[in-house]
Amino acid sequence: MPITVLITGATGFIGRNLVASLSADGCRVIALSRRARDARAMLGPHVRVIGDLREVTNDEAIDACVHLAGARVLGLPWSATRRQTLINSRTRITDALLGLISRLARPPRVLVSASAVGWYGRADGDLAMPCDESSACQPGQFQSNLCTVVERTAMHAEALGTRVARMRFGIVLGIDGGAWPMQAATARLGLATILGSGHQYFPWVHIADAVGLVRFAIANELIGGPVNVVAPEVSTQAEFAEELARSFGQRVRLRLPEAPVRLCLGEMADLLLDGRPVVPRVALTYGYEFAWPRLHRALADLADLADLADLAGRHAR
């Protein structure tokens, strides 16, 4: 049945696609955005956009909250100030959502909160050991510490009577955001690149399944705790680069050694050079059916979608 979903980060890559999916099914969407006017223009008149959670009255019926907001992890150097910004951009909104949940006459059934496979960190031992939702975090590594703080803050909603699903996103692939567009642009030119050894794992998921798993977590009342949002097929970075190049009729010609990447990025280089094999045990256990479980088919689909978008753009001009 159509439900009411409050979404933070609704104008981001995953958020836009989630809003479109929910709206297409007749769900009522409330989007929290600091730039309400821009959000209304982007999301359309069918979405209610608010600039502050105080605009939600105590008697309003909200079935689910989806918290996707947060500053980009890969980008500016991880200085002490930047690290605090990354934490605050997530936890302050979570705290505000907890305040909303506590004052609503009927609390939302579920809070779906974005985390990441960075929870599993960089393993000091066997990098090939698969990680499922029961695998431990890696204290002392910032990417793992960040996810730990974010998830622990979200878990406070459980004491308020709201189920919490902590979505550990892998690298989300889609034509309108995330990692794919820039990498696809270089691959089209025959410049797809293997990073370091290329043996590091590349936990990926198609945007259709990223949205699908968020909706699955909203709908399935048995799902609580961590959920790995990754495809079932485990791939290395070299395999990803090769399949990406092949989707454009190219091949991999370049390799970027590990040393300059680490020199430029510091600890942030772990995100590119030390990926771990992550498996979606919870999704598979509860019967989620992936639309795009295989890398080569997912990348071929995105290449086709990009070509169609380019063609539509040329016709529009």
N, C-alpha and C positions, 0 to 999 in steps of 0.2 A: 504494500500500500504506500502511497505517497507520504513522505515524512518531512519534517522541518529539520534542516541541518544548518548549524552555524559554523562557518569556516573562517579561520585566520589564514593569511597567506593566499587568499583566493585569487589574487592577480598574478601569482607566480606560475611557473611552468606546470607543476602538478595541479595546483589549485584551479587554474583556468580549465584544464581538461576535466577535473572532477566536477566543477560547477556545470559545465556543458552536459556531462553525463547525467547528473542528478536532475537538471532542469528538463532534459529531454524525456525523462521518465515522470515528469509532473511533480517532482519534489519541490518544496519551498526552500529556497536558499537565502540565508542571511550572511552577508560577507562583511567582516570587520576589516577596515582599511584606514590607514592614516591619511591617505589621499582619496577621500570619498568621491570627489568629482571625477577624477581619472578612473576610478574603479567602476563608477556607473557607466561611463562611456565605453569601457572595455567589456564589461560583463553583460550589459544590456538592461532593459527596463524590467525584465522578469525577475531580477535579483534585487533584493532589498540590501542596500549598502548602508552600514553605520560606521561612524567614526569613533565611537566609544561604546563600551559594553553597558554603560549606564542608560543607553537608549533602549535597552531591553527591560521591559517591566517584569515585576516579580511573578505575575500570573501568566506570563507568556509560556506557551508550550513549545519546548525545543526537545526534539527526540535524540539528537546526536550533536556533539561538538567535534570538529576536526581541526586540529592545531598543526598547521604547516608552516607558520611564519618563522623567520630566522635569517640572520645575515649569512651570506655565502661563506662556506668554510674554505673553499679553494679560491684563492685570490690574493688579498693583501697578506704580507708576512705575518706570522704568528708571534708578534711582539706581545709583551705582557698586556698592553692596552687592548690589542686586537683580540686576544684570548678572552678577556673579560667582556668585550663587546659581543663576541660570539655566544657566550653564556647568557648574558643579560638579554640579548635579543630574543631568546627562546623562553627563559624562565620567567621574565617579567610578565609576558603575555599569559603564560601558564598560570601564574599567581592570580592574574586578573580573571581568568576563566574559572579558577577555583572559587574566587569571590562570587562570581555570577552563579555558579552551581549551588553554592551554599545558601543563596537568597531566593532561588527559584522555588515556587510552591511545589513544583514537581521537577526533581532533578532530571537531567538528560539520562537516557538509558546507558549511553556509552560516550566516552572521550577517546577519540582516536588521535594519538599524539605521534608526531614525526620524530624518529630517531634515525640512526644510520648503522650500516655494517661496520662503521668505525668503532662500534662497541667492542669488537673482537680484537682491535688493535693490530699491532705488529707482533707476531709470535716470535719468541726468542729461540724456540726449538724447531719443530717440524712444521714448515709452512704448508705442507700438503695435507695436514690433518683437517678434515672437513669440520666446519663450524655450523651447528644448528642452534636453536634458540636456547638450549641448555648450556652452551659453551660460556666460559667465564670471560669477563672483561680483563683488561690489562692495565692495572693501576700504574700511574706514573707516565703513561703515554697520553698526550693531550687529546688526541681524537677519541680515545676510549674514555678519558675523564669527562670530556664534554658530553658524550652520550649518557654516561652514568648520571651526571647531574640532571640532565634533561629528563631522563626516565624516572628518576627518584622523585622529582618535583611533580610530574604528572600522576604518579601513583597515589598522591594524597587525595585524589578524587575518589578513590575506592572507599575511604572513610566517610564520604558524603553520599554513598549509595549509588555511585556511578561506576559501571564497568570500564576498565581502562585497557585499551589495546595499544601497545607500543610498537610502532611500525619501523623496523630497521631497514631503511631503503638502501638498495645497492645503487649502481649508476643507472639512472633512468634515461632511456633513449627515446627521443621523439623529434619530429621535424621542427617544432616551434619552441624549443628551449632545451636546457640541459647540455650535456656533453656532445651530443651527436652533430649539431649543425656545423660547428667549427671543424671538427674532425672530418666530417663528410666533405667539406669544402677543400681541404688539403688532399683527401683521398681521390677526389675527382681529377685533381691535377697530377696524380701519380706520386703524391708526397706522403702517403701513409707511413707512419713511423713506429718502429719497435722501441720501447723505452727500456733501458737497462738490458737485463738478460732476456726480458720478455716472458720469463717463466712464472712471474708473479701472476696471481689469479685476478680476474676481472669480473667481479660479481655484478651482473647487469640485469635489467628488466625493461621490457617494452612499456611505453607509457600506457598502453591499453590495459596491461596487467597491473601496473602500479595503481591505476584508478580502480581496476576491478578488485584488487585486494583490499583497498580502503573500503569499498562498498561491501565487500564480503565480511570484513571485520565489523562494520556497522550492523549488518543484518544478522550475523550468526552470534547468538547470545552465549554460546559456549566458548567463544574466543576471548581470552583475557590474557594479559601479559605480553611478552615479546612475540613479534611476527616478522620473520625475514621476508622482505619484499624483493625477491630475486627470482630469476628464472631457474628451472630445475637443471638446465645444462650448465655445468661448470666449465668455464673457459679461461684460458690464460690471456694476458695482454697481447702476446704475439698472435694468438689465434684470432683475437678480436681485430687486430690491425689487418691481418690477411683477409678475413672475411669482409671487412669494411671495404678494402681495396677491390676485392672481387665483385662486390655488389655494384661497382661502377666500371667494371671491365678493366681494372688496373691490377697491379701487383705491388707488394711492399719493396721499396728500394732503399729506405733509409733506416738507420739505427742511431739512437741517441744514447751515448754511454751514461752509466749511472752517476759518475763523479760530477759532471757539470750540473746535473739536475739537483743533486743534493747540495752543491755549492750555492746554487741560486735560491733554492726553496727551503733549505734547512729541514726541520722536522716535518714540514708540510709535504716533503717529497715522499714520505711514507705512503701517502694517499695514492701515489702513482707507481711506486716501486715495490711495495710490500703487501699487495692485496692478498687476502686469504680466501680459500674456497668456502663459500657460504651456501648452505642448502636450505630450501624453504620447507622444512619438516612440518611446521604447523599448518601451512596452507594445504599441503598434500594430505596430511592426516585428516583434515576436515573436509576434504573433497573439492577444493578449488580446482577448476579446470583452466589451465593456462591457455590463452589465445595464441601466444607466441613462446613456446617452450624451447625452441631451437634457435641458435644464434644466426645461422645463415639465412633462415626464413625471415626472422625478425628484421635483419638488416636489408634484405631484399625488399621487404614490405616498405620500409622507410624510404629507400631509394625510389621506389615507385611512387610513393606519396609525394616526395619532393619534386619529382618530375611532373606530376599532375598539377602541383601547386605552381610550379614555374610556368606551365602551359596556360593555366587559368590566369596568371598574372599578365602574361603577354597578350592574351585575348582581351583582358580588361583595359589594357592600354590602347 
